[in-house]
Amino acid sequence: MKIGICDSGLGGLIIAQAIQKYMPNYDYIYLGDTLNLPYGQRSQKVIYDLTLNMIQFLFSKDCKLVILACNTACAIALRKIQQEYLPKHYPDRNVLGVIDPMLEEVQESAFKKISVIGTEGLTRTNIYGERLAETLNIKIGTYATPLLVPLLENDGLFLIPEAIQHYNQQFNLAANEGLILGCTHYAHLKRALKESFPELHLFSQDEIIPKKLCDYLNRHSNYKEAISQNGTMEFYVSDYTSRYQRAANELCGRTVLLRETLL
């Protein structure tokens, strides 16, 4: 059996590469729902249905454990899938998200002024703000930054610094101690964000999720022992394009074989 990793686009691919680099022995399957990206502007029902389609596909490919590497999908669909779908259909498998590990990391910090940037779908839920306010008793600013994902997905990296300054003028991001990158795509923005805000601590999921997943496997031997260890990774997308192929090659540092599949 394998570890599945899924997202709507390039963000999940960044997480997948980070996980494989941290734990290279396991076998992985990555799925990008490129036909339906981005999820952040869709309705909650559509997001749930699309998320469930990805998980069902990965289970059909013999994945024991799935990492849902999409903050929007985690905020809107994950709990229902864990509490209702899995017990009925796959009681011996699990789906983990990327939000809880981030919350744990933030809680362990001593920062008192923190903001979250993410998609419109994520910010509508305010899941980071509510959960952190409960545990840390501080107000967390949560801000939608919808320009960033389209720029990342459409070769617009050269426009990122200007977009970051635009959002800083709106939300005064520089006034914080920490900034939660509430979208897996945003790991690709770390250099630009550091150049714009050198004093700001970035909570980035490509750095946090791999070690949290390793901890989970060490604490759950039934999953760790069930996952094969041949050091392989397969890549699937729901819509193959040459642009996505180029972006995937760039992120992975090699030519990757993208298989197209219907979800």
C-alpha positions as CSV (number, residue, x, y, z in Angstrom):
1,M,0.0,0.0,0.0
2,K,1.1,3.6,-0.5
3,I,0.8,7.2,0.7
4,G,-1.5,9.4,-1.4
5,I,-1.1,13.2,-1.6
6,C,-3.6,15.3,-3.4
7,D,-4.5,18.9,-4.1
8,S,-6.0,21.0,-6.9
9,G,-2.7,22.1,-8.4
10,L,0.9,22.9,-7.8
11,G,0.7,23.4,-4.1
12,G,0.2,19.7,-3.4
13,L,3.1,18.9,-5.6
14,I,5.4,21.1,-3.5
15,I,4.2,19.2,-0.4
16,A,4.6,15.9,-2.1
17,Q,8.2,16.7,-3.0
18,A,9.0,17.9,0.5
19,I,7.5,14.7,2.0
20,Q,9.4,12.4,-0.3
21,K,12.6,14.2,0.4
22,Y,12.1,13.9,4.1
23,M,11.0,10.2,3.9
24,P,12.4,8.8,0.6
25,N,11.9,5.1,1.3
26,Y,8.1,5.1,1.1
27,D,5.9,4.7,-2.0
28,Y,3.8,7.6,-3.0
29,I,1.0,8.6,-5.4
30,Y,0.4,12.3,-6.1
31,L,-2.9,13.5,-7.6
32,G,-3.4,17.1,-8.9
33,D,-7.0,17.9,-9.8
34,T,-5.8,20.4,-12.4
35,L,-9.1,20.3,-14.3
36,N,-11.0,22.0,-11.5
37,L,-8.4,24.3,-10.0
38,P,-8.5,26.5,-8.1
39,Y,-10.9,25.3,-5.3
40,G,-10.8,28.5,-3.4
41,Q,-13.6,30.3,-5.2
42,R,-16.0,27.3,-5.4
43,S,-19.1,26.5,-3.3
44,Q,-18.7,24.3,-0.2
45,K,-20.7,21.5,-1.9
46,V,-18.5,21.5,-5.0
47,I,-15.4,21.5,-2.9
48,Y,-16.6,18.5,-0.8
49,D,-17.5,16.6,-4.0
50,L,-14.2,17.3,-5.7
51,T,-12.2,16.4,-2.6
52,L,-14.1,13.1,-2.2
53,N,-13.4,12.3,-5.8
54,M,-9.7,12.7,-5.2
55,I,-9.7,10.6,-2.1
56,Q,-11.7,7.8,-3.8
57,F,-9.2,7.8,-6.7
58,L,-6.2,7.4,-4.4
59,F,-7.9,4.7,-2.4
60,S,-8.6,2.9,-5.7
61,K,-4.8,3.1,-6.3
62,D,-4.2,1.2,-3.0
63,C,-3.3,4.1,-0.8
64,K,-3.5,3.3,2.9
65,L,-3.1,7.0,4.0
66,V,-4.0,10.1,2.1
67,I,-2.6,13.6,2.8
68,L,-5.1,16.3,1.7
69,A,-2.7,19.0,0.8
70,C,-5.2,21.7,0.2
71,N,-6.1,24.1,3.0
72,T,-9.5,25.0,1.4
73,A,-10.5,21.4,1.1
74,C,-9.3,20.6,4.6
75,A,-11.3,23.5,6.1
76,I,-14.5,22.6,4.3
77,A,-14.5,18.8,3.6
78,L,-12.0,17.0,5.8
79,R,-13.9,16.6,9.0
80,K,-17.0,15.3,7.3
81,I,-14.9,12.8,5.3
82,Q,-13.2,11.6,8.5
83,Q,-16.3,11.4,10.6
84,E,-18.9,10.1,8.1
85,Y,-17.3,8.7,4.9
86,L,-14.3,6.8,6.2
87,P,-16.1,4.9,9.0
88,K,-18.7,3.6,6.5
89,H,-16.5,2.9,3.5
90,Y,-12.8,2.7,4.6
91,P,-12.6,2.1,8.4
92,D,-9.0,0.8,8.1
93,R,-7.7,3.9,6.2
94,N,-7.3,7.5,7.0
95,V,-7.1,11.0,5.5
96,L,-5.0,13.6,7.2
97,G,-5.0,17.4,6.5
98,V,-2.5,20.2,6.6
99,I,-4.2,22.6,8.9
100,D,-3.9,20.8,12.3
101,P,-0.1,20.3,11.9
102,M,0.2,24.1,11.2
103,L,-1.9,24.9,14.2
104,E,0.3,22.7,16.4
105,E,3.4,24.5,15.1
106,V,2.0,27.9,15.7
107,Q,0.8,27.0,19.2
108,E,4.4,26.0,20.1
109,S,5.7,29.4,19.1
110,A,5.7,32.4,21.4
111,F,4.3,34.8,18.8
112,K,1.4,37.1,19.7
113,K,0.9,38.9,16.4
114,I,0.1,36.5,13.6
115,S,-1.8,36.7,10.3
116,V,-3.0,34.1,7.9
117,I,-3.1,34.6,4.1
118,G,-5.0,32.1,1.9
119,T,-7.7,31.6,-0.7
120,E,-11.2,33.2,-0.4
121,G,-12.6,29.7,0.4
122,L,-10.2,29.3,3.3
123,T,-10.7,32.8,4.7
124,R,-14.5,32.4,4.6
125,T,-14.2,29.6,7.1
126,N,-11.8,31.5,9.3
127,I,-10.6,28.1,10.6
128,Y,-7.1,29.3,11.5
129,G,-8.4,32.4,13.3
130,E,-11.1,30.6,15.3
131,R,-8.9,27.7,16.3
132,L,-5.9,29.8,17.3
133,A,-8.1,32.3,19.2
134,E,-9.5,29.4,21.3
135,T,-6.1,28.0,22.2
136,L,-3.9,31.1,22.3
137,N,-6.5,33.7,23.3
138,I,-5.2,36.2,20.7
139,K,-6.8,37.7,17.7
140,I,-5.5,36.3,14.4
141,G,-5.9,38.3,11.2
142,T,-7.1,36.1,8.3
143,Y,-6.8,37.7,4.8
144,A,-7.8,36.5,1.3
145,T,-5.0,36.9,-1.2
146,P,-6.7,35.6,-4.4
147,L,-4.2,37.0,-6.9
148,L,-1.4,34.8,-5.7
149,V,-2.5,31.3,-6.8
150,P,-3.4,32.3,-10.4
151,L,0.0,34.0,-10.7
152,L,1.8,30.9,-9.5
153,E,-0.2,28.6,-11.8
154,N,0.2,30.8,-14.9
155,D,3.9,31.7,-15.0
156,G,3.4,35.0,-13.2
157,L,6.2,34.8,-10.7
158,F,7.7,38.1,-11.9
159,L,4.5,39.8,-10.7
160,I,4.6,38.3,-7.2
161,P,6.6,41.0,-5.5
162,E,4.1,43.6,-6.7
163,A,1.2,41.5,-5.5
164,I,2.8,41.0,-2.1
165,Q,3.2,44.8,-1.7
166,H,-0.4,45.3,-2.8
167,Y,-1.6,43.0,0.0
168,N,0.8,44.5,2.5
169,Q,-0.8,47.9,1.8
170,Q,-4.2,46.4,2.4
171,F,-3.5,44.3,5.5
172,N,-0.2,45.6,7.0
173,L,1.3,42.2,6.9
174,A,4.7,43.6,7.9
175,A,3.3,44.5,11.4
176,N,3.1,40.9,12.4
177,E,5.7,38.6,14.1
178,G,4.5,35.5,12.2
179,L,2.7,34.8,8.9
180,I,0.9,31.6,8.3
181,L,1.0,30.6,4.6
182,G,-2.5,29.2,4.5
183,C,-2.3,27.7,1.0
184,T,0.2,25.0,-0.1
185,H,1.0,27.0,-3.2
186,Y,2.4,29.7,-1.0
187,A,5.5,27.6,-0.1
188,H,6.7,28.8,-3.6
189,L,6.5,32.4,-2.3
190,K,8.9,32.1,0.6
191,R,11.8,33.8,-1.1
192,A,9.7,36.7,-2.2
193,L,8.0,37.0,1.2
194,K,11.4,37.0,3.0
195,E,12.7,39.7,0.7
196,S,9.7,41.8,1.4
197,F,9.5,41.0,5.1
198,P,12.9,39.9,6.4
199,E,11.8,40.1,10.1
200,L,8.7,38.0,9.6
201,H,8.6,34.4,10.6
202,L,6.9,32.2,8.0
203,F,4.9,29.2,8.9
204,S,5.2,27.2,5.6
205,Q,3.6,23.7,5.1
206,D,6.4,22.3,3.1
207,E,8.6,22.6,6.2
208,I,6.0,21.4,8.7
209,I,4.0,18.6,7.1
210,P,6.8,16.1,6.4
211,K,8.0,16.0,10.0
212,K,4.5,15.8,11.4
213,L,3.7,13.0,9.0
214,C,6.8,11.2,10.1
215,D,5.7,11.6,13.7
216,Y,2.3,10.2,12.9
217,L,3.7,7.1,11.2
218,N,6.0,6.5,14.2
219,R,3.0,6.7,16.5
220,H,0.7,4.5,14.3
221,S,2.6,1.3,13.5
222,N,-0.4,-0.2,11.7
223,Y,0.0,2.4,9.0
224,K,3.7,2.5,9.0
225,E,4.0,-1.3,8.5
226,A,1.3,-1.4,5.8
227,I,3.0,1.1,3.5
228,S,5.5,-0.3,1.0
229,Q,9.0,1.0,0.9
230,N,10.4,1.0,-2.6
231,G,11.1,4.7,-2.9
232,T,8.7,5.3,-5.8
233,M,6.3,8.1,-6.7
234,E,3.6,8.2,-9.3
235,F,2.1,11.4,-10.6
236,Y,-1.5,11.8,-11.8
237,V,-3.5,14.9,-13.0
238,S,-7.1,15.3,-14.1
239,D,-6.1,17.6,-17.0
240,Y,-2.7,17.3,-18.6
241,T,-1.3,20.5,-20.1
242,S,2.2,21.3,-21.3
243,R,2.3,24.3,-18.9
244,Y,1.6,22.1,-15.9
245,Q,4.3,19.7,-17.2
246,R,6.9,22.4,-17.3
247,A,5.9,23.7,-13.8
248,A,6.1,20.1,-12.4
249,N,9.5,19.5,-14.0
250,E,10.8,22.8,-12.5
251,L,9.5,22.0,-9.0
252,C,10.8,18.5,-9.0
253,G,14.1,19.3,-10.7
254,R,13.6,16.6,-13.2
255,T,11.2,15.4,-15.9
256,V,8.3,13.7,-14.3
257,L,5.8,11.4,-16.0
258,L,2.3,12.9,-15.5
259,R,-0.5,10.4,-16.1
260,E,-3.9,11.9,-17.0
261,T,-6.9,10.3,-15.3
262,L,-10.6,11.0,-15.0
263,L,-12.0,11.6,-11.6
